[in-house]
Amino acid sequence: MPVTKQEYKKMAEKASPPSPSVKNYILAFVVGGLICCAGQFLYWIFHSKMGMDIEKARAWVAVSLIAAAALLTLLNIYPKIAKHAGAGTLVPITGFANAIASSAVEAKSEGYIFGVGAKIFTIAGPVLVYGFLASVVYGLFLWAFK
């Protein structure tokens, strides 16, 4: 007996637990904020305490956050944080590092060439393509209207 759309919707709502939206928003905000605070703290250390100029300090902050996210992904800690924090772990630099590192970890069993090398950008590849495309469109827009 086929199920109508309304019946299916009722069955799905009955089977799905309610989503604690407010709790999820708060956790995402707090964890995302903590990641950003960690970046600001690193910047303070590199710039103020180690005497680096602004550009060098910013570069080292980026490298440090990427390395930390990749290491936490390899140790299976970042996914556990993401399970509870949700979108808060998608702060662009750490979320992107996690996407690349998790693809590499999953593909490692297939070997370094055909596994890691071929599939490392499975998740991050479309982000790169659309990012590059957007930058070209933006550049052409600026060129045309300047």
ChimeraX attribute file (.defattr): number of C-alpha atoms within 10 A of each C-alpha:
attribute: neighborCount
match mode: 1-to-1
recipient: residues
	/A:1	3
	/A:2	6
	/A:3	9
	/A:4	9
	/A:5	9
	/A:6	9
	/A:7	11
	/A:8	12
	/A:9	12
	/A:10	11
	/A:11	12
	/A:12	11
	/A:13	11
	/A:14	10
	/A:15	9
	/A:16	8
	/A:17	8
	/A:18	8
	/A:19	8
	/A:20	8
	/A:21	9
	/A:22	9
	/A:23	12
	/A:24	16
	/A:25	14
	/A:26	13
	/A:27	18
	/A:28	21
	/A:29	16
	/A:30	15
	/A:31	21
	/A:32	21
	/A:33	15
	/A:34	14
	/A:35	18
	/A:36	15
	/A:37	12
	/A:38	14
	/A:39	18
	/A:40	14
	/A:41	13
	/A:42	20
	/A:43	22
	/A:44	17
	/A:45	15
	/A:46	20
	/A:47	19
	/A:48	13
	/A:49	10
	/A:50	11
	/A:51	12
	/A:52	16
	/A:53	11
	/A:54	13
	/A:55	10
	/A:56	14
	/A:57	20
	/A:58	19
	/A:59	12
	/A:60	18
	/A:61	22
	/A:62	17
	/A:63	13
	/A:64	15
	/A:65	19
	/A:66	19
	/A:67	16
	/A:68	16
	/A:69	23
	/A:70	23
	/A:71	16
	/A:72	17
	/A:73	21
	/A:74	16
	/A:75	10
	/A:76	13
	/A:77	14
	/A:78	20
	/A:79	17
	/A:80	12
	/A:81	15
	/A:82	16
	/A:83	11
	/A:84	15
	/A:85	21
	/A:86	18
	/A:87	17
	/A:88	23
	/A:89	28
	/A:90	19
	/A:91	15
	/A:92	11
	/A:93	15
	/A:94	22
	/A:95	20
	/A:96	19
	/A:97	20
	/A:98	27
	/A:99	20
	/A:100	20
	/A:101	24
	/A:102	22
	/A:103	20
	/A:104	21
	/A:105	16
	/A:106	13
	/A:107	19
	/A:108	17
	/A:109	11
	/A:110	13
	/A:111	11
	/A:112	14
	/A:113	11
	/A:114	13
	/A:115	17
	/A:116	21
	/A:117	15
	/A:118	15
	/A:119	21
	/A:120	22
	/A:121	18
	/A:122	15
	/A:123	15
	/A:124	18
	/A:125	14
	/A:126	11
	/A:127	13
	/A:128	12
	/A:129	11
	/A:130	11
	/A:131	12
	/A:132	12
	/A:133	12
	/A:134	12
	/A:135	12
	/A:136	12
	/A:137	12
	/A:138	12
	/A:139	11
	/A:140	11
	/A:141	11
	/A:142	10
	/A:143	9
	/A:144	8
	/A:145	6
	/A:146	5
